[in-house]
Amino acid sequence: MQEQALNSFQKSGERRGEAVTVGNLGNLMVELGDPENARKYCEQALSIMRDISYHSGESYPTNCLGTRCFCKRTLPARAGDTRRR
């Protein structure tokens, strides 16, 4: 269902709907235990939201990325950070 909606939004050029739907797919991947695809979808959603200046929507994929990291018990490395994660 989400993939059909995504296809429709992409065809019509409705970027906000596309971003929200891609974010929904990311959240679904978290729920299904697929953190790599979750990351892919959430990063894509965040990129679209930034491109269209949909700043109030950015929290959703950002939260999804945080959930993904928490589920894997890993955090992205920061330059110069030597702490074990």
N, C-alpha and C positions, 0 to 999 in steps of 0.2 A: 504494500500500500504506500509506504513512504517513498519507494523507488518510483512508483507511478506519479506521485505528487512532484517529486524532484524533476522528473522528465518534463512534466507539464510546465513547471516554473522555468526551467531552462529554455524550453521552446518559446515561451512567451516573453522571456527577458525579465521576468519578475525576480530581481536579485534578492530582495528581502525574503521572499518566500523560499527561494532557493537556499539561502543561508540558514534559515530556521529549520528547514527540512534536513539539510546536511547535518546540522547540529543534533537533530532528533536521531538520525542514523548513528551518530557518534555515541549518543547516550544509550541507544539500543545495543551497540557493540560492547559497551561497558557492562550492561546487564547480562549479556550473553557470554561474558568472560573472554572477550577478544580485544585485549588492550591495544594491540598494534593497529587494528582497523579503527578502533575508537579514536586513537591519536590522529590518524589520517583524516578522518571525517571532521573531528573537532578543530584541527588546524585549518582545514579548508573552510569551515564555517566562519572561523575567526577572521581569516583573510578576506572573505567576501564582506563580512560586516564592517571591517575597517575600510575596505575599498568604497563602500557606499555610505560611509560615515554613520552607520547604525550603532552608535556607541552604547546605547542602553541595552542592546542585545548582546554585547561582547561578553557579558558576565556568564551567559549560559555555556558557550563552548569553553571558556576559561575554567569554569567549574568542572566541566566534563574532563578536561585535561588533568586537573588536580585529582579528580576521582580516579582516573586511570593510573596516575602515579601512585596514589595511595593503595590501590588494589594490587599493584605490582610491588609495592613497598620500595619503590625507587623514586628518586627525584632527579630532575635534570642536573647535570654537573654545571657548576659555574667556574669560570676561569679563576684559577688560583685557589680554589677550594680543595683542601686536602682531607677534609673530614670524611670518614667512612659513612656511607649511607646504607 
